[in-house]
Amino acid sequence: MPIGLVKAHAALDKAVDTAYGYKGINTDAGRVAFLFERYEDLLA
């Protein structure tokens, strides 16, 4: 992956983590699982 894209992806991850209070492991899978849990909470 080009370095510019890697940096943009990392910045986006940081912004999402901050916005949603994510403090879990720094992986896409962990982050997506957390966000889906939040989504399920909103639907309940």
C-alpha positions as a Markdown table, in Angstrom:
| # | Residue | x | y | z |
|---|---|---|---|---|
| 1 | Met | 0.0 | 0.0 | 0.0 |
| 2 | Pro | 1.4 | 3.5 | -0.8 |
| 3 | Ile | 2.8 | 5.3 | 2.2 |
| 4 | Gly | 0.3 | 8.2 | 1.8 |
| 5 | Leu | -2.6 | 5.8 | 1.9 |
| 6 | Val | -1.2 | 4.1 | 5.0 |
| 7 | Lys | -0.9 | 7.4 | 6.8 |
| 8 | Ala | -4.4 | 8.5 | 5.8 |
| 9 | His | -5.8 | 5.1 | 7.0 |
| 10 | Ala | -4.0 | 5.5 | 10.4 |
| 11 | Ala | -5.3 | 9.1 | 10.7 |
| 12 | Leu | -8.9 | 7.9 | 10.0 |
| 13 | Asp | -8.5 | 5.1 | 12.5 |
| 14 | Lys | -7.4 | 7.6 | 15.2 |
| 15 | Ala | -10.3 | 10.0 | 14.4 |
| 16 | Val | -12.8 | 7.1 | 14.6 |
| 17 | Asp | -11.3 | 5.8 | 17.9 |
| 18 | Thr | -11.5 | 9.3 | 19.4 |
| 19 | Ala | -15.0 | 10.0 | 18.2 |
| 20 | Tyr | -16.4 | 6.7 | 19.5 |
| 21 | Gly | -14.2 | 6.2 | 22.6 |
| 22 | Tyr | -12.6 | 3.0 | 21.3 |
| 23 | Lys | -9.8 | 1.8 | 23.5 |
| 24 | Gly | -9.4 | -1.7 | 22.3 |
| 25 | Ile | -6.7 | -3.4 | 20.3 |
| 26 | Asn | -5.5 | -1.5 | 17.3 |
| 27 | Thr | -6.8 | -3.9 | 14.6 |
| 28 | Asp | -9.4 | -3.4 | 11.9 |
| 29 | Ala | -11.3 | -6.5 | 13.2 |
| 30 | Gly | -11.4 | -5.2 | 16.8 |
| 31 | Arg | -12.5 | -1.7 | 15.7 |
| 32 | Val | -15.2 | -3.0 | 13.4 |
| 33 | Ala | -16.5 | -5.4 | 16.1 |
| 34 | Phe | -16.7 | -2.4 | 18.5 |
| 35 | Leu | -18.5 | -0.2 | 16.0 |
| 36 | Phe | -21.1 | -3.0 | 15.2 |
| 37 | Glu | -21.7 | -3.4 | 19.0 |
| 38 | Arg | -22.4 | 0.3 | 19.2 |
| 39 | Tyr | -24.7 | 0.1 | 16.2 |
| 40 | Glu | -26.6 | -2.8 | 17.8 |
| 41 | Asp | -27.0 | -0.7 | 21.0 |
| 42 | Leu | -28.5 | 2.1 | 18.9 |
| 43 | Leu | -31.0 | -0.3 | 17.4 |
| 44 | Ala | -32.1 | -1.7 | 20.8 |
